[in-house]
């Protein structure tokens, strides 16, 4: 969507804070011995507290409130009976709707002690997100987002999950601009416009460049032993720095 009124900004900030707080709460409450479904229930209860509803469930009938992906499962993991253990790299993606407005956020963390490679991938992915946000200004080519992510990935000798991109958001979970590549696509001639609402969500990894859909029809996974992380914000494009909503 593109911002039309001040009320649009106010409403987006409200749902943005709700999903951001839900993500923080789930990260805080995650414990070894808990199932991913139990962790998802914490997110569901927090969203319901503010009358927000799960965007993936509302939009795609996703079988869960949030997406919880563990280790080689990188995105769209279904909450279930998997028991979380120390050392697991967990990715949580929270998106929700309130009063016709949507926001989307996500983050990766390790339960307990993390390995050096887990630390490296998470730190580099956060750096890639920040670099991409800095490149996202009104009037700039859209593909500078992917160029910034690619530069950071190369700096840290990491791979990019190329078939998972950023996207427009606001009045729906996924809208124009569709698929913002996480790499530099010189053929993409789109320009960022003032007031556009988008996500930026790089996925960096040690080995995998494309995820594959699992038998459950949802979970997207990398190769065995792959370490990957994702961080995501929803934002409004301006002539200067984006307004981060999450």
N, C-alpha and C positions, 0 to 999 in steps of 0.2 A: 504494500500500500504506500501511498504518498500522503504525508500529513496535510490536512486541509484546515483544521481548526486547533485552537489551544486545547480543547477538550480531547482531541485525539492524543495529544502528548500526555495529558493527565491520565487518561485511561490506560495508555500503554505503560506508563510508569507504575501504575498500580499492579497490573498483571505481571510486569517485569519483576517487581519486588517480591511478589508472591512466589514465582517460580524460582527466583534466586534464593529466597529464604528456605524453600522446600529442599533445594539441592544441598544447601549448607546443613540443614537439619539432618538429612539422610546421611551425609558424610560423617557428621558428628556421632550419630546413633549407631552406625554400622559396627558390628562386633563379631568376633570369631564365634562360630556355633550357630549364628543366625542364618536362616534361609533367605534367599533373595526375595521370596514372596513376603516374608516378614518385614524386610527392609522397605519393600514397595508399599506395604500397608501404612508405614509411617508417613510416606509421601502422600498417599491417598487421603489420610486423615487430615494432614495439614492443608491440602488443597481444599477439601470439603469445609474446613473451618472458615474459609473465606469465600465459599460458594463458587470456587473455580472448578472447572472440570478438565480432566485429562484430554489434551489435544489429540494424541495418537489414538486414544480410544474413541473419542468423538468423531474424528475425521476418517480413520481407517479401521475402526473396530479392533484395535490392537488388544491382545489378551493380557492387559496389565495397565497400571496407571502410569508408570514410568518405565523407561528402558534401562535395564541393568545388565551390563555385559562384563564378563569375567575373563581375564587373561587373553587367550587367543580369540575369544569372542569379542569383537571390537565395537559393534553397534547393534541396536535394535534387539538386544537380548530380552527374552521373556522372563519375568519374575516367576520363580517356581521353587522346587524343592532342593536346589543346589545349596549346600551348606558352606557358607563363607569361612575361609581359614586365613590365618596369618600369612602374609606374603602374597596374597591375591592382589592383582592389579584390577581395580574395579572402575568401570566407567558408568556414570549415571547421567542420563539425559532426561531433563524435565521440561515439558512444554504443556501449556494450559491455556484455557479460554475463559474470559470473564466479560460479560456484557458485550460480546461480539468482537473482542480484541484478544489477540494471541501473542504470547511471548515464548521464547525457546532458549534454553541454556543447558550447559553440560560441563562435566569435569571428570578428571581421572585422579585416583589416589590409590595408595597401597595401604592395606590394613596391616598394622604392625611394622616391622622393619623392612625397608625396601632395599633392593640390590642396587649396585652402582649403575647398571644399565637401565633399570626402571627410573632411577633418579634422572639420568641423562635424558631419556626420552620425554619424561614429563616436563622437565625444565625447558628443553628445546621447543616443545609444543606450545608451552605458555609464551615463550619468546616469539614464536611464529604468529600466534594470535595477536600479540601486541604490535608486531611489525605490520601485520595486515591491517589492523585498525588504524595505524598511523598513515597508511597509504589510502585510506578510504575517505576521500573528500569530494564534495560536489564538483562536477566538471572534470574529474579525473577518469581515465579509462578504468573500466571495471576489472580488466585483467591485471591491474597493478596489485590487486589483492593476492592473486595466485603467484605473481612474480615475487612478492615479499615473502610468502610462505616458502616458495622454492629456494630462495636465497638462504633462508635460515636452515632449511633441511640440508642443503649442500654444505653449509658451514659446519654442521654437526655430523656429517656423513650418515644421514638418515634418509629413509625412503618416505614418500608421500603416498597415502592411500588415495589413488587418483579417481576412483569411482564414487567417492563420497565428497560432496561439495556443499558450499553454503547456498543460501537461497533467500528470496524475499519472504516476508512474514508480516503479520499485522491484523488483517481482516480474515486471514486463513492461516493454517499452519505452513503451507507451502504455496507461494504465489510468485508473480514476477518480481524481480528477475529470477528465472528458473536456473538451476545449476550454475553456481559461480565456481569455476574450476579452482582447485587448490594448487594449481601449477600455472605457469605462464602460457596462456593460449593466445598466440599472436593473431589468430583469426577472429578473436572475439572483439568486436568493434563497439560494444555497448559502453555507454558513459554513465557514471553515477550522477544522480540528480538530487538536488537539495530536497530534503523532506522524505526521501525514500527510506523505508524500514527494511532492514536486512539482518540476516545472521552472518557471522563469520565463525567457522568451526573447522580449523585444521586438524587432520589426523596424521601424525608422524609415526613411523614404525622402524623396526630394525631390519626387516626382510620383505614384508608384504607390500605390494604396490596396488593390488586389487583384492577386495574382499569378495567372498562367495556366500550366497544364501544357503542356509542350512535346511535340513529336512522339515523343520517346523514352519518354513515359509516366511520367517522373520529374521532370525539371528544371522548377522553378517560376521564372518570369521576370516582370520588370516591363517597362514600356514603354521604348523606345529612349532612351538618355540618362539614364535614372533612376539615381540613386545611392542605395544602401541598405546598411544594416549590421544585424548581429544579434549579440547577446551572450547567453549562456545559462549558467545554473547549475542544478544539482540540489541540493535542500535538504530538510531536515526541519523542519516547522513546530513551533514551541514557543510557550509563553506570552510569550516575550520575542523576541529576534532569532532568525531561522531559523539552523539549523546548516548552513552551506554545505559541501557534500560535494565540490565540484569546483573 
